[in-house]
């Protein structure tokens, strides 16, 4: 996707977001956040405060949990994303690493990385990205031939992050 031409415009904007589960339970109310291009934003709060719910509202992963953004607007490069399905949000550069180290346990780390690179048609580019991930996470390179299900919890989390980075995201949510 084309990069944001106006440096003054935020990469991501949440404006007065409200999230409701089961059409009844108000989980998040009145949240507004601006994420600048190449910026870093941390959400801090107690358990149950709505941090994960907010991230799922951005990635589009509320629906499987019967949640919905019922008020407010979420924009990427000034364009609303609320009506866009999760795979299209990934194609536009929004990637969410979920809690729980979700990796393909029967595949090796390298196979997990390849599985995450389906949007890349150039095999040379995919190979270069894998090399970059193994340089960034040397422990994954050391365990490259092991099934991911046998990696330690920390190694699985590294793999989950590396898989997300394989999509070359514009916005990485952890």
N, C-alpha and C positions, 0 to 999 in steps of 0.2 A: 504494500500500500504506500501511497505517497506520504512523505513526512510532512508534518505541520509546517506550513510556510511562514506563519506568523509567530515569532518567538514570544510575543506578549500573550498569545492565546494558550491556555492550559491544554495539556495532552488529554487529561480526563477531568470532567467536572461532574460532581453530584450536587444537585440543587434541591434542597428540602425533601429528601427521600423519606418515604414511609413504606414499611414492609409489614404485611399482614400474613399470618399463617391460618389456614383453614377458614378464611373469610371472617375470622373472629379475633384471633390473638394478635395484638399490635406488638411487634417485636422491635421495630426501629421507627423512631419518629423525628422528623425535622433535621436530618443530617445533611450538611453541606460540606463538601471537600473539594479542593482544587489540587490536582497533581500536575506540576509543571513538567514539560519535556525534560528528560534526563534528571528528574527530581526523585526524591525519596520521601515517603510519607509513612509514618508509623501510627497504627491505631492501638491505643492502650485502653484497657478497661477490664473490669472484673469478669469472671465467668458468667456467661449469660447476658452480657451487656449488649451483644449484637454485632460483634466484630466479624465473625464468620458469616453471619447473615448479610452484612453489608457487602463483603467480598463476593458472596454468591449472587447478590443483586447485580453486581458489575459483570460477572462472568456468565450470568444467565442460568445459573444452576439452582434457582429457587423452586422451579416448577415440580421436580421430582419429590420435593418435600412439602408440596401443597402450599408453597409460599408465593407471594406476588408483590411487586412494587405497585402500590395503590395510589401513590401521590408522588410528585416530583419528577425530576428529569435526570438522566445520565447521558452525558455526551462524550464522545471521543473525537478529538479534532473538530469540535463544534457540531458534530452530527449525532443525533439521538441514536442510542443503541437498544432501547427497551423493546422494540418490535423485532429485533434481530435474534435468530436462534444461536445457541452456544457455539456450534461449529463455525458459523460465520464470524462470530466475535473473535474466535481464535485466528481465523484467516486475516482479520483486521489488526491482529497483534495483541489481543488481550489473553493472557494465560494465567490460570489459577492453579497453584499446587495445593491440592487439598490435604488436610490432615490425614494421618494414617498410613503414610508411605505406600501409596497404591502403585505397585509395580507389577509387571507380568512375572510371577514367581517361577514359571517353568522356562523362561527365556534368560539368556545371559545378559549382562549389562549392555554389551554391544547390540544385541538383538532388540533390547528395549529401546535403545537410542534410535535404531533404524526404524522401528515401529512408530516413533514420534515424528519422523521426518517425511511423512507421506505427502506433504505439500511441496516438497522439493523434488523436482524432476531430474536434476543434474546429479548423477552419482558421485562425481568428483567433489561437488560441493558438500554432499552428505558425508563423504569420507573426511573432508577437511573439518566439518563440524564435529564429527566423532573424535578426531584427533584433538581438537580444541577442548572438548569435554574431558577427555582423558588427561590432558595437561592441567586443566582446572581442578579436576578431582583425581589425583594420582592413585588414590586407593581403589577407585573403580577400574583403572587400568591394571592394577595388580590382581584384581579379582575378575578380570574380563571373561574368563572361561567358566566361572562358577554360575550355577543357576541363581537368579536374583532372589529367590525364596530362601536361599541359604546365606545371604548377606546379613550382616548385623543390622540392627535398627538404624543406626547412623549411616551406614553404607546405603541402605535402601532409601533413606531421605536424600542423600547425595544424588542417587540415581533419579529420584523423582524430580529433583531440581534440574539435573542435567537434561532429562527428557523435556522438561518445559523449555529450557534454553535452546534445544534443537529446533524449535519453531521460530527462532530469532524474534522473540516478542518485542513489542514496543512498550508493553506494560506487563510486568511480572508481579503477581500477587502471591505472597507467602503467608 
